[in-house]
Amino acid sequence: ALKNNGDAYFDQGKIEDAATCYRQAIACNPDYAEAHNNLSNAYRVQNLFADAEHHLRQAIRVKPEFANFYYNLASLLMAQGNLNDAIGNFRKALTYRPDHHAARAIMLRLLQKTCRWEDIDSDITALRRSVSSAVESAENVFSPFIFITLPCTTPDEQKLCAEKWVRFEYQTLVAL
């Protein structure tokens, strides 16, 4: 219940209230991985990166097989400029969830940015295939601005990627 209250506060933009609820949930159950993850998100919004990283690592300690925790840690590390560790955590997310195409897309962009070209062909192929086949979800929709930078993508694939991204990112506005 405390975590759910925190989620409601977070969605309303009441980040400190959300963080308080998540801390209370963790006090009741120190191994509540989702509460650690969500507290990390609250800390990240507040630019408390060390605290955010600490709680993500706690979530991973409790549920090491949960791909989104690695994705969140990789995103946090990337935001802090720690690209090599971010790449490693995106790879770890893909180990547990090979169809996490958002992780794959950002990882490929970081590999390009750091001039690491080895072994990227299979990841590019998987990403290109996902554009036409994957169901739209947070894990399967990725930035068309990343996709267009990849070699061998076609204009049709680029358009489809952009359409999926716009639908997913702006679906609440369309509903209005």
Secondary structure as GFF3:
##gff-version 3
##sequence-region A 1 176
A	DSSP	alpha_helix	2	11	.	.	.	ID=ss1
A	DSSP	alpha_helix	15	28	.	.	.	ID=ss2
A	DSSP	alpha_helix	33	45	.	.	.	ID=ss3
A	DSSP	alpha_helix	49	62	.	.	.	ID=ss4
A	DSSP	alpha_helix	67	79	.	.	.	ID=ss5
A	DSSP	alpha_helix	83	96	.	.	.	ID=ss6
A	DSSP	alpha_helix	101	113	.	.	.	ID=ss7
A	DSSP	alpha_helix	121	133	.	.	.	ID=ss8
A	DSSP	alpha_helix	144	147	.	.	.	ID=ss9
A	DSSP	alpha_helix	155	169	.	.	.	ID=ss10
A	DSSP	alpha_helix	171	175	.	.	.	ID=ss11
###
